[in-house]
Amino acid sequence: MTVIGLGPMGRAMVGAFVDSGHLVTVWNRTASKAEDLVARGAVRADTVEAALAANELVVLSLTDYAAMYDLLGSATGALRGRVLVNLSSDTPQRARAAARWAAEHGAIHLAGGVLTPPSGIGQPESSTFYSGPRAAFETHRETLAVLTATDYRGEDPGLAPLYYQLTMGMFWTSMMSWLHTLAVARANGITARELLPYATSALDLRYFLEFYTDRIDADEHPADVDRLSMGVASIEHVAHTTRDSGIDPTLPETVLEIFRRGEAAGHGDRSFTSLINTFTPRP
């Protein structure tokens, strides 16, 4: 196969393929990034056209889809018959547009979303979302499984990026809440290490996710476990503690504004999960 893009993720992917015995052609705009990979057994292509011509399976590890057009736009004549596995991060709509663009040039586009940092490539517990033509995915499933476990989401090329961005939304908002909490803790003389066991416990939300999932799917939000109005009071206390600690209160105050919006909409005596309908009101 060919790997285009030798940032940390692309380099990890090439290493995994080489270690598993695959012959890998590589190309990167900065050619020197391939030197150690060539020493390990990869083959460096002199041009992006040569990299595309070398193999049917072409893995793209780029910053975003714009980088794909930038790099491959001048080499569209070499795309025919290729399966582009685009493991760059971007939006569902851009993945659908990329699939159409690839098809116009005789190629197949599989979108992906890698759920691990470079250190997790080649590890069995890591996984990657894929979407696009099933036949192409099945043809190359075994090869792609060298990188991570594969999770095929469907024919719609936008599904893998959608699932990926859904998980990234949860990841980054959770990590930001952790950093903000550490700032408040530090202002009060508590180190990140001291807070660690409590932080990991607070962020282990599996029980709550399981408990509320079926209720949310049924749009049922009884106040038998929690009540939105009590959540308002709780977040108010968090915001007050933040301000008293001299820390920017923007994050908890934003959450408080959302809670108050739900209360103003008449959901104060329902579960906080009723807030989902303040984001996406149902007809």
N, C-alpha and C positions, 0 to 999 in steps of 0.2 A: 504494500500500500504506500501511498504518499501522504506525508504530513506537511502542511503549509502553515507556518507560524511557529516560531521557536521561542516564545516567551516561557515563563516557568511551567505553565500547564502543557504547552506543546512539547517541551523538552521531556517532561515526565512521561508523556504519552509515547514519544519515540523510544525512550528507555525501556518502557514496558513491552513494546512491540519487539524491540531488538532482543531483550532478555528472553522472550518467549520463542525466539527462533525465526521471526519474520524478517524478510528483506524489506527495508524501509528506505524510500527515497524522501529526502527532506529539501525544503527550500525556505529561505527567510530573506527578507530584504537586506538585513545585515548578515552577510555570508559568514562572518567570523563566528557567529553563534552556533554554527554547525560543526565546528572543528572537533570538539570532544566527542560529539555524537558519531562523526565519521570514524574517529579512532575506535569507537565501540562496535562499528560494523555498519552504520547507516551509509547511504549513498547520497552525496550532495548533488543536486541538479544545478546547472549553471543559470538557468532561466526558469521563470514560472511556467512557461510553455512546456519546457522539458519535464518539469515536475508533474504536470498534468498528463503528459503523454506517457509517462512511465508506468502508470497503474490505473486500473478501473476505479479502485476505491481511493478516494481522496479525502482525508480528514483535515478540516479547517479549524485551527485553534487561534482565533483572532480576537481583537477587542470587541468588535461588534460587526453587524452585517455591512455597514458602510465600508469597513476595511476589506470585506470580500469583493465588493464592486471595485474598490480602488486597486486591488491587486490582480483580480482576474478580468477586469473589464477590457484590458488590452490583449487578452489571451483567449477570447471567447471561441476562437476557431479550434482550440484544443479541448473544449468541454464536451464535445459530442461523445456519447457512450460512457461518460463518467458518472459515478455515484458520489456526489458531494455530501459528506457527513459534516454538517456545520455545527460545531460544538462551541461556537461563539455565543455570548449572551446578547439577547435582544428581545424585541416584543413579538407577540403572536402575529400581529398584522404584518410586520416586516418579514417574518418567516414565510408567511403565505405569499407575499410579493416575491421573495427570493425563489420560492418553488416555481412560480410562474416564469421568472427570469431564466432559471436554469433550464426549464422545459423548452423555452424559446430557442435555446442553444443546444438542444439535444441531450441534456444531462438530467439526472434525477437528483433531487435535493431531499436529504433527510435532516430534519432539525433535531438538535439535542440540547439537553440541559444537564450539566455535570454537577452532581451534588457532593462534591468533595474538593478540598484544596489539592494542589499538586502532590502533596505527600500521601494522599489517599489513592492515587492512581496505581492500579495493579493490586489493590487490596480487596479481598472478597466482600468485605462489609460495605464498600462504597457502591454507589449506583448512579446511573445516568438515565434521564428521560429521553425517549426517542419518539418521533412521529413523522409521518409521511408514508409513501407507498409501502405496504406490508411486504410485498414480494422482495423489494430491494433490501428491506430490513432483515428479512429472514435469510436472504442470501449471505449477508455479512454479519449476522448475529454472533456467530462463534468468534470471529475476528474481533469485533467490538467488545466482546466479553473479556478480552485480555485486559482492557482498560479498567472496567468496573462491571458489576452486575448490570444487566440491561432491563429497563422498564419501558416497554412499548405502550404508548398511550392511544394510538389510533392513526387513521389515514390522514386526518386533518393536520397539515404541517404546522399549524399554530398551537397544537396541544402541548407539545414538549416545552416550548418557551412559556406557555401559560402556566403549566404546573411548576416550572422552574421559578418564574417570577412570583407566583403565590408563595412558594417556600422562602424565597428571598425577602419578600415583604415581612413575613413573620420573623425571619432571622435578624434582619437589620433593626427592626423596631424593638425586638427583644434585647439585642446587644446594646442599643442606644439607651434603653431603660436601665440596663446594668451599669453602663458607664456613668449615667446621671446619678444613680444610686451611690456609686463609689465616690462621686464628687461630694455628695452630701455626707457620706460616711467619713471621708477624709477631713472635711471641714470640722468634724466632731471628734477627730483623733482616732478613728477606726480605720485600720488598713484593709486593703483588698484581701490580703491573706486571712485576716481575722474574720472578715465577712463571708469568705468563700463557702463554708458549709451551709450557711443560711441562704446565700444566693442560689446555690445549686438546688436546694430544697424548694425555694420559692419559684424557680424557673422550671421545675419538673411538673408540667401541667397535664401529664397523661391522664390522671384520674378525672380532672375537670373536663378535658376534651371529650373523653369517653362519655361522661355523664350528660353533657349538654348536647352532643351531636344529634341524637335522634329527636330531641325536643326542637332544635333549631330547624332541622329538615321538615318537621311537622308544623313549624311556625307556632309553637306552643311555648309560652314564657311565664309559667306560674311562679309565684313568689314563695314557694314552699322551702326553698333553700337560701335564696338571697333576694334582696329587694333593691331596686334601682335607687330609691331615695336614701337607703343606707350607704350605697356605693358613693353617692354624692358627698355625704358626710365624710366618708373614708378618704376620698381623694382630696377634699378640702383640707383635711389634716395633713396629708402628704405635702400639699402645696404650701401650707403654713410652715411646716417643718423645713421645707426647702428654703423659703424666704428667710426664716429665722437663722438659717445656717449661712446666709450670704451667698447662696448658689442661685444661678439663673433658674427661675421657676417656669420657663416657657413650656417644657415638656409636660409636667403634671397639670399645668393650667390648661393646656390644650385638651388633655384627657378630661379634665373637669368640665370644660365647655361642652364637650360631646355628651357627657353625662347629664348636664343641665338641659341640653337640647332635648334629650329623651324625656326628662322629667317634665319639661314645658309641653311636650307633645302628649302628656297624659299617661306616661308609662311608669310613674313613680312607684306604683304598687305592683309592678311586674318585675320579673328577673332582669338583671342587667343585659341579658342576651337579647332583649327586645330592642337594644340599640342597633341591631343589624338592620332594622327597618328605618332607622334614621339615615343610614348610609344609602340604602337602596329601597325606597318606599315601594310597597306593593300597591297595585291598582285596586 
